[in-house]
Amino acid sequence: MALRSDNTGFGSITKSLHWVMAALFISVFAVGWYMDFLPLGMAKLEWMSRHKSLGVTVLMLAVLRILWRLYEPTPAALGKHSIERLAAKLGHLGLYAVMIAMPLTGWIMSSAANFPVSVFGLFTLPNLVAPDQGLFETLRTAHFILSWAIVVLVLGHVAAALKHHFIDRDATLRRMLPASGDQDGDIPASNTAKENS
């Protein structure tokens, strides 16, 4: 499998980033909701630290993924209708936006609360703003709203991939699967027969 994507399929680096980001999204969301139900204490603080570390990892990988996407060609969307291709583009832009905005609001929120962000105990990020309780509350609300925006965007992304796979029967989902060599034109023979009949 090629490292880089081309006009007909995704490379192994893009696929790896995609699935690692997916796993991180689930982990950050799960840890975030779990820690919210814990009473204030050492256990909650430890889970908050894990949540922040994972969030910073998401931010770093999101920046890397955006730079990588700008560097290499991207296979064309396989939607049959222009509205589908537009929706796919807007959905991807939305996901990139929340991948950046979500951890940034968390980082600034921690700064406003005067709690520096330690990343897995390896290094500590600088505070981006001075302590400010009002700003902290505003950012906490924004962070919460963004968490649900991520849920909506990810569910939409998954639903679209499944629709392409099971209804349109094109290679949209297959070409993002690990170790898949499927290209845009790989359509099951049964579909080709239907189209020719």
MDAnalysis code that builds the backbone (N, CA, C; Angstrom):
import MDAnalysis as mda
import numpy as np

u = mda.Universe.empty(591, n_residues=197, atom_resindex=np.repeat(np.arange(197), 3), trajectory=True)
u.add_TopologyAttr("name", ["N", "CA", "C"] * 197)
u.add_TopologyAttr("resid", np.arange(1, 198))
u.add_TopologyAttr("resname", ["MET", "ALA", "LEU", "ARG", "SER", "ASP", "ASN", "THR", "GLY", "PHE", "GLY", "SER", "ILE", "THR", "LYS", "SER", "LEU", "HIS", "TRP", "VAL", "MET", "ALA", "ALA", "LEU", "PHE", "ILE", "SER", "VAL", "PHE", "ALA", "VAL", "GLY", "TRP", "TYR", "MET", "ASP", "PHE", "LEU", "PRO", "LEU", "GLY", "MET", "ALA", "LYS", "LEU", "GLU", "TRP", "MET", "SER", "ARG", "HIS", "LYS", "SER", "LEU", "GLY", "VAL", "THR", "VAL", "LEU", "MET", "LEU", "ALA", "VAL", "LEU", "ARG", "ILE", "LEU", "TRP", "ARG", "LEU", "TYR", "GLU", "PRO", "THR", "PRO", "ALA", "ALA", "LEU", "GLY", "LYS", "HIS", "SER", "ILE", "GLU", "ARG", "LEU", "ALA", "ALA", "LYS", "LEU", "GLY", "HIS", "LEU", "GLY", "LEU", "TYR", "ALA", "VAL", "MET", "ILE", "ALA", "MET", "PRO", "LEU", "THR", "GLY", "TRP", "ILE", "MET", "SER", "SER", "ALA", "ALA", "ASN", "PHE", "PRO", "VAL", "SER", "VAL", "PHE", "GLY", "LEU", "PHE", "THR", "LEU", "PRO", "ASN", "LEU", "VAL", "ALA", "PRO", "ASP", "GLN", "GLY", "LEU", "PHE", "GLU", "THR", "LEU", "ARG", "THR", "ALA", "HIS", "PHE", "ILE", "LEU", "SER", "TRP", "ALA", "ILE", "VAL", "VAL", "LEU", "VAL", "LEU", "GLY", "HIS", "VAL", "ALA", "ALA", "ALA", "LEU", "LYS", "HIS", "HIS", "PHE", "ILE", "ASP", "ARG", "ASP", "ALA", "THR", "LEU", "ARG", "ARG", "MET", "LEU", "PRO", "ALA", "SER", "GLY", "ASP", "GLN", "ASP", "GLY", "ASP", "ILE", "PRO", "ALA", "SER", "ASN", "THR", "ALA", "LYS", "GLU", "ASN", "SER"])
u.atoms.positions = np.array([
    [0.845, -1.191, 0.000],
    [0.000, 0.000, 0.000],
    [0.883, 1.243, 0.000],
    [0.537, 2.211, -0.826],
    [1.334, 3.434, -0.932],
    [1.204, 4.282, 0.331],
    [2.272, 5.007, 0.656],
    [2.233, 5.902, 1.811],
    [1.341, 7.105, 1.551],
    [1.413, 7.638, 0.326],
    [0.658, 8.846, -0.011],
    [-0.614, 8.501, -0.769],
    [-1.598, 9.369, -0.633],
    [-2.834, 9.221, -1.391],
    [-2.583, 9.645, -2.836],
    [-3.489, 9.226, -3.715],
    [-3.470, 9.722, -5.081],
    [-4.903, 10.045, -5.486],
    [-5.134, 10.243, -6.763],
    [-6.461, 10.649, -7.207],
    [-7.509, 9.548, -7.106],
    [-7.077, 8.317, -6.851],
    [-8.030, 7.218, -6.817],
    [-8.150, 6.532, -5.458],
    [-7.259, 6.815, -4.531],
    [-7.343, 6.159, -3.229],
    [-6.486, 6.829, -2.181],
    [-6.733, 6.467, -0.925],
    [-6.004, 7.041, 0.198],
    [-4.768, 6.222, 0.523],
    [-3.694, 6.920, 0.910],
    [-2.465, 6.264, 1.310],
    [-2.513, 5.821, 2.760],
    [-1.512, 5.026, 3.162],
    [-1.501, 4.452, 4.509],
    [-1.358, 5.513, 5.602],
    [-0.667, 6.624, 5.320],
    [-0.517, 7.670, 6.337],
    [-1.865, 8.326, 6.623],
    [-2.609, 8.659, 5.578],
    [-3.929, 9.268, 5.758],
    [-4.870, 8.308, 6.480],
    [-4.845, 7.034, 6.088],
    [-5.707, 6.046, 6.749],
    [-5.349, 5.912, 8.233],
    [-4.057, 5.859, 8.521],
    [-3.623, 5.724, 9.911],
    [-4.070, 6.923, 10.743],
    [-3.871, 8.121, 10.202],
    [-4.306, 9.324, 10.920],
    [-5.818, 9.307, 11.143],
    [-6.557, 8.888, 10.137],
    [-8.021, 8.835, 10.235],
    [-8.472, 7.950, 11.392],
    [-7.932, 6.726, 11.462],
    [-8.401, 5.777, 12.474],
    [-7.848, 6.084, 13.863],
    [-6.633, 6.620, 13.928],
    [-6.104, 7.047, 15.231],
    [-6.937, 8.198, 15.778],
    [-7.286, 9.156, 14.899],
    [-8.132, 10.279, 15.325],
    [-9.503, 9.791, 15.775],
    [-10.057, 8.819, 15.075],
    [-11.360, 8.268, 15.452],
    [-11.298, 7.660, 16.853],
    [-10.243, 6.887, 17.111],
    [-10.081, 6.270, 18.431],
    [-9.892, 7.334, 19.515],
    [-9.139, 8.382, 19.203],
    [-8.924, 9.463, 20.162],
    [-10.213, 10.221, 20.454],
    [-11.015, 10.477, 19.420],
    [-12.295, 11.164, 19.615],
    [-13.153, 10.394, 20.613],
    [-13.249, 9.090, 20.401],
    [-14.061, 8.264, 21.294],
    [-13.497, 8.290, 22.707],
    [-12.183, 8.199, 22.821],
    [-11.535, 8.183, 24.140],
    [-11.728, 9.499, 24.880],
    [-11.490, 10.613, 24.190],
    [-11.634, 11.925, 24.832],
    [-13.071, 12.152, 25.282],
    [-14.018, 11.798, 24.416],
    [-15.428, 11.983, 24.759],
    [-15.823, 11.112, 25.950],
    [-15.407, 9.840, 25.930],
    [-15.747, 8.917, 27.011],
    [-15.145, 9.367, 28.338],
    [-13.872, 9.748, 28.306],
    [-13.205, 10.204, 29.539],
    [-13.855, 11.492, 30.049],
    [-14.183, 12.397, 29.124],
    [-14.818, 13.653, 29.520],
    [-16.142, 13.446, 30.225],
    [-16.972, 12.570, 29.673],
    [-18.264, 12.313, 30.313],
    [-18.106, 11.546, 31.613],
    [-17.164, 10.604, 31.659],
    [-16.954, 9.838, 32.881],
    [-16.514, 10.741, 34.023],
    [-15.556, 11.633, 33.754],
    [-15.016, 12.470, 34.830],
    [-16.049, 13.459, 35.342],
    [-17.017, 13.850, 34.476],
    [-18.046, 14.789, 34.910],
    [-18.941, 14.214, 36.002],
    [-19.043, 12.886, 36.055],
    [-19.899, 12.243, 37.048],
    [-19.152, 11.917, 38.344],
    [-17.850, 12.159, 38.364],
    [-17.073, 11.875, 39.569],
    [-17.156, 13.039, 40.553],
    [-17.180, 12.747, 41.852],
    [-17.136, 13.833, 42.839],
    [-15.748, 14.477, 42.830],
    [-15.697, 15.734, 43.237],
    [-14.418, 16.435, 43.270],
    [-13.466, 15.720, 44.217],
    [-12.290, 15.404, 43.713],
    [-11.299, 14.685, 44.516],
    [-10.143, 14.281, 43.628],
    [-9.245, 13.477, 44.165],
    [-8.048, 13.094, 43.429],
    [-8.378, 12.282, 42.170],
    [-9.364, 11.387, 42.278],
    [-9.718, 10.559, 41.119],
    [-10.210, 11.432, 39.966],
    [-11.050, 12.420, 40.289],
    [-11.566, 13.315, 39.255],
    [-10.432, 14.107, 38.617],
    [-9.515, 14.613, 39.455],
    [-8.392, 15.391, 38.937],
    [-7.489, 14.549, 38.030],
    [-7.304, 13.276, 38.393],
    [-6.489, 12.388, 37.559],
    [-7.148, 12.156, 36.200],
    [-8.469, 11.942, 36.193],
    [-9.175, 11.745, 34.929],
    [-9.213, 13.026, 34.104],
    [-9.301, 14.165, 34.784],
    [-9.242, 15.450, 34.069],
    [-7.886, 15.615, 33.387],
    [-6.827, 15.203, 34.069],
    [-5.488, 15.294, 33.499],
    [-5.364, 14.399, 32.266],
    [-5.935, 13.189, 32.333],
    [-5.920, 12.287, 31.168],
    [-6.707, 12.899, 30.010],
    [-7.861, 13.473, 30.342],
    [-8.713, 14.101, 29.323],
    [-7.969, 15.233, 28.611],
    [-7.282, 16.052, 29.388],
    [-6.529, 17.163, 28.796],
    [-5.374, 16.653, 27.938],
    [-4.681, 15.634, 28.412],
    [-3.559, 15.080, 27.645],
    [-4.039, 14.516, 26.314],
    [-5.149, 13.800, 26.351],
    [-5.714, 13.259, 25.115],
    [-6.176, 14.382, 24.197],
    [-6.745, 15.436, 24.787],
    [-7.193, 16.574, 23.994],
    [-6.053, 17.274, 23.278],
    [-4.927, 17.436, 23.969],
    [-3.750, 18.054, 23.341],
    [-3.232, 17.152, 22.220],
    [-3.287, 15.837, 22.441],
    [-2.880, 14.898, 21.391],
    [-3.761, 15.059, 20.159],
    [-5.069, 15.217, 20.379],
    [-5.998, 15.462, 19.266],
    [-5.604, 16.736, 18.521],
    [-5.311, 17.791, 19.266],
    [-4.932, 19.064, 18.643],
    [-3.681, 18.913, 17.790],
    [-2.660, 18.251, 18.324],
    [-1.408, 18.088, 17.577],
    [-1.618, 17.244, 16.321],
    [-2.370, 16.162, 16.454],
    [-2.624, 15.304, 15.298],
    [-3.534, 15.991, 14.281],
    [-4.462, 16.829, 14.763],
    [-5.337, 17.562, 13.848],
    [-4.520, 18.518, 12.987],
    [-3.595, 19.228, 13.610],
    [-2.724, 20.135, 12.852],
    [-1.896, 19.338, 11.847],
    [-1.347, 18.197, 12.301],
    [-0.558, 17.342, 11.408],
    [-1.408, 16.836, 10.245],
    [-2.632, 16.434, 10.555],
    [-3.507, 15.899, 9.508],
    [-3.875, 16.969, 8.490],
    [-4.150, 18.178, 8.956],
    [-4.480, 19.272, 8.037],
    [-3.298, 19.588, 7.132],
    [-2.099, 19.671, 7.720],
    [-0.902, 19.937, 6.918],
    [-0.669, 18.821, 5.897],
    [-0.879, 17.571, 6.333],
    [-0.691, 16.443, 5.432],
    [-1.713, 16.475, 4.297],
    [-2.940, 16.845, 4.620],
    [-3.978, 16.907, 3.584],
    [-3.655, 17.993, 2.559],
    [-3.092, 19.102, 3.014],
    [-2.715, 20.164, 2.088],
    [-1.534, 19.741, 1.216],
    [-0.716, 18.830, 1.730],
    [0.513, 18.414, 1.043],
    [0.254, 17.406, -0.064],
    [-0.722, 16.526, 0.154],
    [-0.928, 15.449, -0.805],
    [-2.268, 15.575, -1.528],
    [-2.412, 14.895, -2.677],
    [-3.691, 14.935, -3.389],
    [-4.772, 14.210, -2.597],
    [-6.009, 14.610, -2.789],
    [-7.138, 13.977, -2.124],
    [-8.041, 13.344, -3.169],
    [-8.373, 12.062, -3.014],
    [-9.273, 11.428, -3.986],
    [-10.606, 12.176, -4.067],
    [-11.166, 12.221, -5.247],
    [-12.444, 12.900, -5.439],
    [-13.551, 12.171, -4.685],
    [-14.523, 12.946, -4.173],
    [-15.689, 12.353, -3.520],
    [-16.476, 11.550, -4.548],
    [-17.105, 10.459, -4.089],
    [-17.784, 9.562, -5.007],
    [-19.290, 9.798, -5.079],
    [-19.787, 10.821, -4.402],
    [-21.220, 11.105, -4.448],
    [-21.696, 11.351, -5.866],
    [-22.866, 10.798, -6.195],
    [-23.397, 10.940, -7.553],
    [-23.960, 12.332, -7.804],
    [-24.372, 13.012, -6.737],
    [-25.014, 14.311, -6.870],
    [-24.130, 15.406, -6.267],
    [-24.195, 16.586, -6.857],
    [-23.360, 17.689, -6.378],
    [-23.688, 18.055, -4.936],
    [-24.953, 17.903, -4.529],
    [-25.330, 18.231, -3.152],
    [-24.648, 17.275, -2.169],
    [-24.458, 16.008, -2.583],
    [-23.754, 15.053, -1.732],
    [-22.289, 15.432, -1.582],
    [-21.685, 15.817, -2.686],
    [-20.270, 16.200, -2.638],
    [-20.081, 17.464, -1.806],
    [-21.023, 18.414, -1.911],
    [-20.959, 19.622, -1.094],
    [-21.121, 19.283, 0.383],
    [-22.069, 18.395, 0.695],
    [-22.287, 17.991, 2.087],
    [-21.045, 17.308, 2.652],
    [-20.395, 16.484, 1.827],
    [-19.169, 15.805, 2.273],
    [-18.076, 16.827, 2.584],
    [-17.922, 17.806, 1.700],
    [-16.895, 18.839, 1.916],
    [-17.179, 19.643, 3.188],
    [-18.445, 20.050, 3.365],
    [-18.815, 20.822, 4.553],
    [-18.659, 19.985, 5.821],
    [-19.010, 18.695, 5.731],
    [-18.852, 17.817, 6.890],
    [-17.398, 17.668, 7.298],
    [-16.511, 17.522, 6.306],
    [-15.085, 17.404, 6.609],
    [-14.527, 18.704, 7.187],
    [-14.949, 19.826, 6.615],
    [-14.502, 21.115, 7.154],
    [-14.978, 21.293, 8.590],
    [-16.221, 20.870, 8.860],
    [-16.745, 20.948, 10.219],
    [-15.940, 20.101, 11.184],
    [-15.575, 18.889, 10.757],
    [-14.776, 18.018, 11.616],
    [-13.401, 18.609, 11.893],
    [-12.769, 19.170, 10.863],
    [-11.468, 19.808, 11.074],
    [-11.601, 20.991, 12.040],
    [-12.680, 21.756, 11.886],
    [-12.887, 22.922, 12.759],
    [-13.020, 22.508, 14.223],
    [-13.836, 21.472, 14.495],
    [-14.008, 21.071, 15.893],
    [-12.772, 20.361, 16.431],
    [-12.004, 19.693, 15.551],
    [-10.759, 19.055, 16.001],
    [-9.771, 20.092, 16.534],
    [-9.866, 21.315, 15.996],
    [-9.008, 22.402, 16.470],
    [-9.673, 23.154, 17.618],
    [-10.954, 23.497, 17.444],
    [-11.652, 24.345, 18.421],
    [-11.850, 23.663, 19.768],
    [-12.171, 22.375, 19.749],
    [-12.461, 21.668, 21.006],
    [-11.256, 21.662, 21.959],
    [-10.087, 21.184, 21.525],
    [-8.957, 21.218, 22.464],
    [-8.481, 22.625, 22.797],
    [-8.613, 23.563, 21.840],
    [-8.204, 24.937, 22.140],
    [-9.073, 25.557, 23.225],
    [-10.398, 25.337, 23.143],
    [-11.274, 25.885, 24.197],
    [-10.951, 25.242, 25.539],
    [-10.619, 23.942, 25.515],
    [-10.237, 23.279, 26.762],
    [-8.963, 23.845, 27.343],
    [-7.981, 24.099, 26.482],
    [-6.702, 24.664, 26.931],
    [-6.904, 26.068, 27.502],
    [-7.637, 26.908, 26.787],
    [-7.871, 28.274, 27.262],
    [-8.720, 28.255, 28.526],
    [-9.689, 27.336, 28.587],
    [-10.528, 27.205, 29.782],
    [-9.678, 26.861, 31.000],
    [-8.733, 25.933, 30.835],
    [-7.843, 25.579, 31.943],
    [-6.976, 26.766, 32.351],
    [-6.522, 27.526, 31.352],
    [-5.727, 28.720, 31.650],
    [-6.556, 29.726, 32.447],
    [-7.810, 29.914, 32.034],
    [-8.685, 30.879, 32.724],
    [-8.961, 30.444, 34.153],
    [-8.937, 29.121, 34.389],
    [-9.140, 28.605, 35.745],
    [-7.824, 28.525, 36.521],
    [-6.724, 28.929, 35.869],
    [-5.389, 28.894, 36.474],
    [-4.942, 27.469, 36.796],
    [-5.312, 26.526, 35.917],
    [-4.866, 25.140, 36.019],
    [-4.037, 24.816, 34.780],
    [-2.713, 24.861, 34.862],
    [-1.881, 24.555, 33.693],
    [-2.158, 23.152, 33.156],
    [-1.981, 22.985, 31.862],
    [-2.246, 21.698, 31.211],
    [-0.944, 20.913, 31.104],
    [-0.879, 19.811, 31.857],
    [0.265, 18.900, 31.775],
    [-0.091, 17.796, 30.788],
    [0.811, 17.501, 29.865],
    [0.553, 16.494, 28.830],
    [1.255, 15.195, 29.204],
    [0.475, 14.263, 29.770],
    [0.978, 12.956, 30.209],
    [2.185, 13.084, 31.138],
    [2.289, 14.209, 31.844],
    [3.398, 14.412, 32.767],
    [4.733, 14.670, 32.089],
    [4.716, 14.800, 30.749],
    [5.966, 14.986, 30.016],
    [6.359, 16.449, 29.903],
    [5.380, 17.305, 29.695],
    [5.627, 18.745, 29.618],
    [4.325, 19.473, 29.936],
    [4.455, 20.760, 30.255],
    [3.296, 21.573, 30.619],
    [3.138, 22.699, 29.622],
    [1.923, 22.875, 29.137],
    [1.651, 23.950, 28.190],
    [1.583, 25.283, 28.913],
    [1.981, 26.362, 28.259],
    [1.852, 27.684, 28.892],
    [0.387, 28.102, 28.965],
    [0.054, 28.892, 29.968],
    [-1.299, 29.449, 30.050],
    [-1.480, 30.464, 28.932],
    [-2.622, 30.404, 28.253],
    [-2.879, 31.302, 27.128],
    [-3.541, 32.604, 27.552],
    [-4.205, 32.592, 28.710],
    [-4.866, 33.799, 29.232],
    [-4.639, 33.877, 30.734],
    [-4.878, 35.062, 31.272],
    [-4.795, 35.236, 32.723],
    [-6.041, 34.629, 33.378],
    [-5.939, 34.267, 34.656],
    [-7.119, 33.727, 35.347],
    [-8.319, 34.666, 35.217],
    [-9.479, 34.091, 34.855],
    [-10.687, 34.891, 34.632],
    [-11.890, 33.963, 34.772],
    [-12.607, 34.093, 35.882],
    [-13.726, 33.196, 36.160],
    [-14.839, 33.325, 35.120],
    [-15.113, 34.565, 34.684],
    [-16.156, 34.778, 33.681],
    [-15.814, 34.106, 32.353],
    [-14.561, 34.261, 31.949],
    [-14.113, 33.628, 30.709],
    [-14.151, 32.111, 30.845],
    [-13.774, 31.612, 32.010],
    [-13.819, 30.173, 32.267],
    [-15.230, 29.628, 32.053],
    [-16.233, 30.313, 32.608],
    [-17.617, 29.846, 32.481],
    [-18.073, 29.868, 31.027],
    [-17.696, 30.921, 30.313],
    [-18.069, 31.028, 28.896],
    [-17.455, 29.899, 28.089],
    [-16.182, 29.635, 28.340],
    [-15.489, 28.579, 27.602],
    [-15.980, 27.196, 27.984],
    [-16.376, 27.026, 29.224],
    [-16.927, 25.725, 29.636],
    [-18.210, 25.433, 28.863],
    [-19.033, 26.468, 28.685],
    [-20.257, 26.300, 27.898],
    [-19.917, 25.988, 26.441],
    [-18.942, 26.728, 25.884],
    [-18.534, 26.500, 24.491],
    [-17.979, 25.087, 24.322],
    [-17.200, 24.637, 25.288],
    [-16.601, 23.299, 25.242],
    [-17.695, 22.227, 25.241],
    [-18.708, 22.442, 26.054],
    [-19.829, 21.500, 26.139],
    [-20.594, 21.451, 24.812],
    [-20.865, 22.626, 24.236],
    [-21.585, 22.686, 22.957],
    [-20.767, 22.011, 21.856],
    [-19.464, 22.264, 21.845],
    [-18.594, 21.642, 20.843],
    [-18.554, 20.127, 20.986],
    [-18.672, 19.625, 22.209],
    [-18.670, 18.173, 22.397],
    [-19.864, 17.544, 21.696],
    [-21.010, 18.222, 21.735],
    [-22.184, 17.704, 21.042],
    [-22.091, 17.943, 19.538],
    [-21.425, 19.004, 19.145],
    [-21.203, 19.235, 17.710],
    [-20.365, 18.098, 17.131],
    [-19.365, 17.645, 17.899],
    [-18.543, 16.524, 17.457],
    [-19.393, 15.267, 17.288],
    [-20.274, 15.013, 18.258],
    [-21.133, 13.834, 18.176],
    [-21.975, 13.878, 16.904],
    [-22.586, 15.028, 16.629],
    [-23.438, 15.173, 15.439],
    [-22.622, 14.978, 14.157],
    [-21.456, 15.623, 14.096],
    [-20.624, 15.527, 12.892],
    [-20.091, 14.110, 12.674],
    [-19.662, 13.461, 13.741],
    [-19.138, 12.098, 13.610],
    [-20.251, 11.137, 13.206],
    [-21.430, 11.250, 13.826],
    [-22.545, 10.382, 13.449],
    [-22.941, 10.612, 11.992],
    [-22.936, 11.875, 11.562],
    [-23.229, 12.174, 10.164],
    [-22.190, 11.571, 9.235],
    [-20.929, 11.639, 9.648],
    [-19.821, 11.082, 8.874],
    [-19.971, 9.563, 8.724],
    [-20.275, 8.897, 9.837],
    [-20.454, 7.444, 9.827],
    [-21.671, 7.065, 8.985],
    [-22.768, 7.793, 9.172],
    [-23.991, 7.500, 8.410],
    [-23.749, 7.643, 6.913],
    [-23.014, 8.684, 6.523],
    [-22.721, 8.902, 5.101],
    [-21.858, 7.768, 4.545],
    [-20.860, 7.340, 5.328],
    [-19.996, 6.243, 4.879],
    [-20.793, 4.956, 4.697],
    [-21.696, 4.676, 5.643],
    [-22.519, 3.467, 5.546],
    [-23.501, 3.559, 4.381],
    [-24.034, 4.754, 4.139],
    [-24.941, 4.953, 3.004],
    [-24.223, 4.679, 1.692],
    [-22.992, 5.198, 1.576],
    [-22.206, 4.952, 0.365],
    [-21.921, 3.455, 0.189],
    [-21.674, 2.767, 1.311],
    [-21.289, 1.357, 1.236],
    [-22.475, 0.441, 0.927],
    [-23.580, 0.645, 1.648],
    [-24.697, -0.290, 1.538],
    [-25.765, 0.112, 0.517],
    [-25.903, 1.399, 0.250],
    [-26.930, 1.852, -0.690],
    [-26.317, 2.189, -2.049],
    [-25.325, 3.088, -2.050],
    [-24.684, 3.451, -3.312],
    [-23.745, 2.354, -3.804],
    [-23.226, 1.556, -2.861],
    [-22.284, 0.469, -3.168],
    [-21.056, 0.958, -3.936],
    [-20.530, 2.106, -3.494],
    [-19.294, 2.587, -4.098],
    [-18.136, 2.347, -3.127],
    [-16.968, 2.843, -3.463],
    [-15.753, 2.522, -2.699],
    [-15.435, 3.523, -1.592],
    [-16.370, 4.429, -1.275],
    [-16.092, 5.477, -0.284],
    [-15.576, 4.901, 1.035],
    [-16.274, 3.932, 1.593],
    [-15.847, 3.343, 2.865],
    [-14.654, 2.416, 2.672],
    [-14.693, 1.576, 1.642],
    [-13.631, 0.590, 1.442],
    [-12.270, 1.238, 1.270],
    [-12.208, 2.380, 0.588],
    [-10.893, 2.956, 0.322],
    [-10.273, 3.613, 1.558],
    [-11.040, 3.727, 2.664],
    [-10.466, 4.244, 3.904],
    [-10.158, 3.124, 4.899],
    [-10.550, 1.890, 4.579],
    [-10.270, 0.782, 5.486],
    [-8.787, 0.425, 5.453],
    [-8.218, 0.029, 6.604],
    [-6.803, -0.363, 6.626],
    [-6.538, -1.515, 5.655],
    [-5.398, -1.464, 4.993],
    [-4.945, -2.515, 4.072],
    [-5.855, -2.719, 2.881],
    [-6.747, -1.745, 2.624],
    [-7.629, -1.863, 1.465],
    [-6.955, -1.268, 0.246],
    [-7.043, -1.975, -0.863],
    [-6.481, -1.464, -2.109],
    [-7.552, -1.001, -3.058],
    [-8.817, -0.932, -2.569],
    [-9.921, -0.551, -3.445],
    [-9.754, 0.859, -3.963],
    [-10.094, 1.046, -5.190],
    [-10.014, 2.355, -5.817],
    [-11.425, 2.819, -6.166],
    [-11.507, 4.036, -6.676],
    [-12.806, 4.616, -6.983],
    [-13.642, 3.758, -7.911],
    [-13.002, 3.127, -8.859],
    [-13.761, 2.406, -9.863],
    [-14.151, 1.004, -9.452],
    [-13.733, 0.542, -8.280],
    [-14.022, -0.821, -7.861],
    [-15.457, -0.937, -7.396],
    [-16.346, -1.287, -8.283],
    [-17.752, -1.454, -7.954],
    [-18.084, -2.914, -8.152],
    [-18.811, -3.511, -7.200],
    [-19.101, -4.935, -7.321],
    [-19.708, -5.279, -8.674],
    [-19.378, -6.491, -9.156],
    [-19.848, -6.905, -10.463],
    [-21.364, -6.939, -10.542],
    [-22.031, -7.277, -9.417],
    [-23.483, -7.324, -9.413],
    [-24.075, -5.968, -9.732],
    [-23.424, -4.898, -9.231],
    [-23.910, -3.547, -9.503],
    [-23.711, -3.184, -10.959],
    [-22.538, -3.586, -11.495],
    [-22.254, -3.277, -12.888],
    [-23.267, -3.952, -13.787],
    [-23.628, -5.186, -13.426],
    [-24.601, -5.912, -14.221],
    [-25.950, -5.226, -14.182],
    [-26.341, -4.725, -12.999],
    [-27.610, -4.019, -12.880],
    [-27.631, -2.769, -13.730],
    [-26.501, -2.040, -13.708],
    [-26.442, -0.789, -14.448],
    [-26.498, -1.038, -15.962],
    [-25.943, -2.202, -16.390],
    [-25.918, -2.491, -17.810],
    [-27.206, -3.132, -18.313],
    [-28.073, -3.556, -17.366],
    [-29.300, -4.238, -17.782],
    [-30.397, -3.268, -18.152],
])
